Every structure is written in C-alpha cells, then in structure tokens.
Amino acid sequence: MTIDIDQDVLGRIRAMREAAKDNGEIQKIIAARDEVLARYSPMFQPDQIARISEEALRSFLYFENNRHWTGLNRQVNRICADMATTRAALAALVDEEQDLETRMAPCTAIKGMGKGIITAILHVAYPERYGVWNNTSDSALVQLGLMPRFERGAQFGTRYAAINAVLRQVAASLDVDLWTLDALWWG
C-alpha cells in the first residue's frame, strides 16, 4: 500500500528531523537503538518467546531498559499476572505466518496490553517491518493529516496495518529507520 504524502507535510517532518539533531534526549533515544535491539530482539523471536521469563518482559517495559518508551511499565503487573497467557499472546503476535489481525487479537485480550506495548514489542522483534503506534505517533499522524480512515468497527490489527503502512512510507521518505521515526514523533 503506497500513500501520497503531501510535500508540505514532508517538509514539516523534515524540519522535525533537523530540529531533533539539537535535542539531546531524542539523540539519546536514537543512539540506544542498536544496544536495545541487541538485548531484546532475540527474546521476542518466534523460537524464543514461548520461554520469555517474567523478569525479562518486565525489564523491557521500563524506560531505563528499553531506552525509548516511557510509561509501558504502568501495566506491568496486569500484563505479567498470567505469564502463560501472555507468552501465548506474544507468540501469536510475532508469528508472521498469520495475518496481522489474527496475530494481534490475543494481545488485545490481555488487560493492560495496549497499542503502545503491543507495537513496541512487534517493532523490537522486527524493527525493519513494524513501526510503533502509541499516543505520541497517533497524535503526530493526526496533526499531519496522515492518519488513515477506518471502517467503523475495524479490528485493531486492521487499523494497525494501515497505520504501519503510513509509518513505513514516512520513514522511507525521510530515509530513516522506524526506531528513529518514532523518536522524531516524540520531538
């Protein structure tokens, strides 16, 4: 799916990218990418996620460890309350043999596991394919007029697939990776 991004909007996003060069906090987030992915991506792979420990999942949800997203830890106790169910949901999430809507449904059934956590995990598992949809990126997409329109009652996975297509297109247009794009939204 290719979207047509208005040149004015691209200009605004490019200006955000330039302004981020002088923002130390954004630069720290961008610089942490390789270290964070090296630490957490392996545990979110299909052949490993069924064995993810509660301690490892908890650690990912804290900013001091993921070095990118604040507030994911607010729901840590709810998410880790039934690790067998959480492991099964996360295993479905990273199983690319299934369509996105099917894969995301088990995660959305876990209390406390919202779009920010689900898509951050998906992003860390597959950083080249999936962007992060959280309140920050949602707000930026709305402000820039890039938020896709959805059919009433569209499932979470369907909505995310459309948003992810936009995120990927914007990242490609800016020649940045999806981690960096997510940091730019914050700025």
C-alpha positions, 0 to 999 in steps of 0.5 A, a space after each residue: 500500500 503506497 500513500 501520497 504524502 503531501 510535500 508540505 507535510 514532508 517538509 514539516 517532518 523534515 524540519 522535525 528531523 533537523 530540529 531533533 539533531 539539537 535535542 539531546 534526549 531524542 539523540 539519546 533515544 536514537 543512539 540506544 537503538 542498536 544496544 536495545 535491539 541487541 538485548 531484546 530482539 532475540 527474546 521476542 523471536 518466534 523460537 524464543 518467546 514461548 520461554 520469555 521469563 517474567 523478569 525479562 518482559 518486565 525489564 523491557 517495559 521500563 524506560 531505563 531498559 528499553 531506552 525509548 518508551 516511557 510509561 509501558 511499565 504502568 501495566 506491568 503487573 496486569 500484563 505479567 499476572 498470567 505469564 502463560 497467557 501472555 507468552 501465548 499472546 506474544 507468540 501469536 503476535 510475532 508469528 508472521 505466518 498469520 495475518 496481522 489481525 489474527 496475530 494481534 487479537 490475543 494481545 488485545 485480550 490481555 488487560 493492560 496490553 495496549 497499542 503502545 506495548 503491543 507495537 513496541 514489542 512487534 517493532 523490537 522483534 522486527 524493527 525493519 517491518 513494524 513501526 510503533 503506534 502509541 499516543 505520541 505517533 497517533 497524535 503526530 499522524 493526526 496533526 499531519 493529516 496522515 492518519 488513515 480512515 477506518 471502517 467503523 468497527 475495524 479490528 485493531 490489527 486492521 487499523 494497525 496495518 494501515 497505520 504501519 503502512 503510513 509509518 513505513 512510507 514516512 520513514 522511507 521518505 525521510 530515509 530513516 529507520 522506524 526506531 528513529 521515526 518514532 523518536 522524531 514523533 516524540 520531538 
